[in-house]
Amino acid sequence: MAQKTIKDTKSEKYKFVVKTEVNDKTYWRVNMRGVSKIGYPTERAAALVVDKYLIGKGKEPVNILIRQ
């Protein structure tokens, strides 16, 4: 069985977003409780999920979205 190499790096642009590299593939994930999907294709997509989750909890978005 092949050995997996996993490396996590915090995003420099967005809060609660982590870049995960597994072997040669790169995924973006959300580092928060309550968000269950493992990987997103882009850093921006993961940041939008964070903002939508916070809005759903009645808090202010921290990355891209703006409350009106």
C-alpha positions in Angstrom: 0.0 0.0 0.0 1.3 3.4 -0.9 2.3 5.8 1.8 0.4 9.1 2.1 2.2 12.4 2.6 -0.1 15.1 4.2 0.9 18.7 4.7 -1.4 21.4 6.1 -0.8 25.1 5.7 -3.0 28.0 6.9 -4.3 30.4 4.3 -2.7 33.8 4.3 -5.8 35.5 2.8 -8.7 34.0 4.6 -9.6 33.0 8.2 -10.5 29.4 9.0 -9.2 28.1 5.6 -6.4 25.5 5.4 -4.5 24.2 2.3 -4.1 20.4 2.5 -1.6 18.7 0.2 -2.0 14.9 0.0 0.7 13.3 -2.1 0.6 15.6 -5.2 -3.0 16.8 -4.9 -4.0 20.1 -3.3 -7.4 20.7 -1.5 -8.7 23.6 0.5 -10.7 22.8 3.6 -12.5 24.7 6.3 -11.0 24.4 9.8 -14.2 24.9 11.9 -16.5 22.6 13.8 -19.8 22.0 12.0 -18.5 22.1 8.5 -18.1 18.6 7.2 -17.0 18.6 3.6 -13.4 17.5 3.2 -12.1 19.5 0.3 -13.0 22.5 -1.9 -11.5 23.1 -5.3 -10.3 26.7 -4.6 -9.4 28.8 -1.6 -12.2 31.3 -2.4 -14.8 28.5 -2.4 -13.7 27.4 1.1 -13.8 31.1 2.3 -17.4 31.5 1.0 -18.4 28.4 3.0 -16.9 29.9 6.2 -18.9 33.1 5.6 -22.2 31.4 4.9 -21.7 29.2 8.0 -21.1 32.2 10.2 -24.1 34.1 8.8 -26.2 31.0 9.4 -25.1 31.1 13.1 -26.1 34.8 13.3 -22.5 36.1 13.3 -20.7 38.5 11.0 -18.8 37.1 8.0 -15.0 37.4 8.1 -13.7 36.7 4.6 -15.6 37.7 1.4 -19.3 38.3 2.0 -20.7 41.5 3.5 -23.8 41.7 5.6 -26.4 44.2 4.4 
